[in-house]
Amino acid sequence: MQIQWKGVMPAVTTKFTQEDELDLAMFEINIRAQMEAGVHGIVLGGTLGEASTLRSEEKRTLTQTAVNIVDGKIPVLLNIAEQTTQGAIAAAKIAEKDGASGLMVLPPMRYKAGDVETVTYFKAIANSTSLPIMIYNNPVDYKIEVTLDMFEDLLSCQNIEAVKESTRDISNVTRIKNRFGDRLKIMTGVDTIALESLLMGADGWIAGLVCAFPAETVAIYELQKAGRIQEAIAIYRWFFPLLELDINPKLVQNIKLAEVHTGIGTEMVRAPRMPLFGAEREKVQAIIKKGLANRPILPDYKNLTV
């Protein structure tokens, strides 16, 4: 399936049972809730998906299951987060075999690669697959920045098509647009600057709190796209305390707790992570409950005229 780099794509959480196995039943419930809300794609095995804890066979199961659930209606992307070039190439080939529509690719894990090493790594992956690729640029969390000069080099690979822009610098959207136009599509990757980034020209949103609140997330995107900015801002302002749960070391636990409250997830995480407890849990639950108590009535965002 060809990917249109636009709209809302949830970086979905990975559902686990109490026995620490994949909870595919709850996984399907969440994916179907996302589709019903109108998301434009699914991203598996990212930070929210607890990628570092997943075994290769589990990633394959998630990919194959998601592909079957979406049934060709929206693309399924798999995140590639590996320590070696060889491992990343192998993962890309397996993802393509399992039916993924595209890849989200992080720089090398653990080793802080230099600019030339990082570009060479990305190119090797791109040249090993026919799948379209979105580079995940998140120097805040992963300590490697993909600069505009590096992208200039990377775009010689035609299947490198997009960036998940998570530098947390909104002005970078304008820099990318000024330099590359539509050649490099921009998917904003930080929930708390998502609407601002969309208004400055980002093409879409790789979202986190969408996992628990899919309709509200898609509504913001569709309203701003249709020029109904004030309505988008009103929902975004309501959403903002919840969105801040995404920019936190416990983002996985935070968002999984929110999924519990909206009925489309569980709290089970994979060790060494633990579900929230004590004062930390109470604080997050208070934010979630306040949001639910004031949940906005959404317009018919699926049938807007642009």
N, C-alpha and C positions, 0 to 999 in steps of 0.2 A: 504494500500500500504506500502510495506517495504521501509524504508528510507536508501538510500546510503549516508552516511555522507561525501559528497565530492562536489566539484564544487561550483558554485555561487548561492546563495539564497538571493534574494532581501528582505530586511525588508521594505515592501511596505508602502507607505503613504496611509492614509485614505482620500478618496476624499469626499468633502462636496459641497453641492449646496449653493447658496446665501441665501437660507432659512434655512441653518444649518441642512439639512437632508443629508443622505448618497447619494452621486452621483454615483450610480451603473453603469451608462453608461460610465463615464470617468474611473471608476475603471476597467471595462472590457477592455477598450482601453489600459490601462497601462499593465494589466496582459497579454494581448495578445502580446503586444510589448516585454515583458520580455520573453515569450515563444518563439517568433520568433527569438530572439537573442540567445536562447539556454540555458537559466538558468536551474538549476537543482532542484529547489524547490521554494516555496513561503512562506514567514513568515508574518503572519498577527498580528496586534495589538501590535507591539513593541513600542519603544520610538518614532520612526519615524511615527508609525501608530497612535500617540496621544492616547495611550492606556488608560491613566488616565481620558480621557474625554469621553470615549465610554460607552454607556449603555450596559447592558448584552444582550438585544435583538439586538442591533446593531452589537455586536461581532458575534452573531449567524447568522445574515443576511450576514455579510462579509464572514464568514466561508462557509456557504451553497452556496453562490454565487461563491466564488473562486473554491470550489470543483466542481461545475457544469461547470465552464469555463475550468478548466484544464482537465476535463474528463478523469482522471486516468493517464494522461501522466507524471505528476510530482507531488510530494507530497506537501500538504498544511499543514503548521504548525501554530498553534495558540500560542501566547504568554500568559503566565499566570503571572499576576502581581497583587496580592491580599494582603489585610492587615491581613487576618486570614487564618488559616489552613483549617477551615471549608469552607470558601469561595473559596479557591484554589481547594479543592477537588471537590466542586460542579462545578466549571468552567471546570475542567479537564473532568468530566463525561459528561458535555454538549458538549464539543468540540468533544469528541469521538462519541457521538450520532449524531452530525452534520456532521460527515464525515472527520474530521481532521485526517491526517496521523501521526501526532506527536505533541509534545509540546516543546516550549521553556519556561523555568521556571526561573523567578527571585526570589531572596530571599524575605522574607516578606517586604512589603512596610511600610514606615513610621517608624516602630519600628526597632531599630538597634539590631537585634537578636544576641546573642552570638553564638559561634561555635556549641555547642551541640544543641541549639534551631534551628539553621539554618539547620543542618543535619537532625534533627527530622522532621522539616517542609518538606524538600525535600523528605524524605523517605515516609512520610504519603501520599504525592501526588503520588509518584511512585507506592505505594502499592494499590492505589485506582483505577488504570487504567492499561490497557494493552498497551497503546500507548507508543512508544519510546520517551525518554526525552533527551533534551539538556539543561544542566544547563547554565544559563547566568551569567558569572562571570565578573562583572564590578564594582570593588570597587571604581573606580574614581568617578563614577556618583551615585552609589547606596550605598556606604559606608560600604558594607559587602564584605569581601574577602572570597572566597571558597578556602582554602589551599589544598595542595596535601594530607595532612593527612586527611582532611575532605573528599576529593574524595576517598581515600582508604576505608573509611567507607561507603560512598555512593554507591560504585560499588558492594556492596553486593546485591543491587537491579539491577537485570539483565536488566531492561528496561531503566536504566540510561546509555546512550550510548555515549554521546558527551558533549562537553563544547563549549560554545561561549566564546572564550578567548579574553577578553577585558581589561586585566590588564594594557595594553600598555607596557608590558615588553616582548620583543621578546624572550629573553632567557627562558621565561616560556614555550615556545613551546618545547624546548629541555628538560627541566625538566619533562614535562608531558610525552614526548616520552620515556625518559630514565626510568621513573618509571612505566608507564602503557602500553607501547608499543601500539598495536592497540586496546587494550581494551577500551580506552577512545579516541574517535575521536575528532579532534580539528578543529573547525570552527573559523577562525580569525574574529574578530568583529570590528576592527578599520581600517577604510579605508586607513589612512596614513601610516600604517605599514603592509598593506595586502600582497603585493608582497614579502617583506622581510620574513614575517611569512610563506608564502607558500613555499618559497625556503628553509626555515629551517625545513619544514616537516608538516606544517598545512595541513589538508586534504581538506579544503574548505574555503569559504569566505561568511560570512553573511554581505552583502554590503549595503551601503546607496546611494551613487551617481549612482549606477546601476539603481535606480528609474528613472533617467533622461537619463542615458547613458548605456543602457543594453549591446549593442554589444561590446563597448570598454571594459567593465568590464569582460565579458565572454572571450573576446579575450586574455586579460592578463592572465587569469587563464589557458586557453587551450594552449597558447604558452609556458608558463613556464612548464606546465606538459609535453609538447612534447620536452622539452630541448632547445627550441628556446629562450633562456634567453635574449639575447640582443634585440630581437624584442619586447619582453614583457617589458623590461626596457624602451625602447623608448616610447612606448604607456603610460606607467606608469608615466614617467617624464612629458609628455604632460598633463596627467590627474591630476597631483599632486595639482596644485592650486585649482582645482575643488574639489578634495578629501578633502582638508582642510576645505571646507564648512561643512563637517560632524562633525568636532571636535569643535563645537561652540554651545553656548547656544541656538542660533537661527537655529539649524540644520534643524528643520522641515520647517521653512519658507524659508531657503536657498535652500533646495532641491526641495521644491514645486515650487519655482521661476525657478529653472533650468528645471523642468518638463514642465513648461509653454513654455520655449524657445525651447524645443525639441518637443513640440506638443503632449505630452502624460500626461498632468496633468493640474491642475488649482492651483491658489494661495489660495483658500479658506481654512482657518484654523478655529479651534473651539476656541472661547473665553475661557480664557482670552488671548490666543494668538491673534496676529494681523499680517496681512501681512506686509512685510518690507516696510518702507517708508523713505523718506528723504535721507540723506547722506549714511546711512547704506544700503539702497536699491541700490543706485547708485554704491556703492563699489562692492556689490555682482553681480550686473548686468554687471559691467565691466569685472569681472573675467569670468562670463559665456560667454559673447560675445567674449572675447579674445579666450577662449577655442573653441568656435564654429568656429571662423575665421581660426583657425589652426587645425581643427579636422583632425586626421590622416586617411589615406586610410588603411583600415584593410586588412590583408591577409585572405585567405579562412580558417579561424580558426576552422570551423566546421568539416573540413575533414583532420585534421592533423594526422600524424602517430607518435605514441608515441614510 
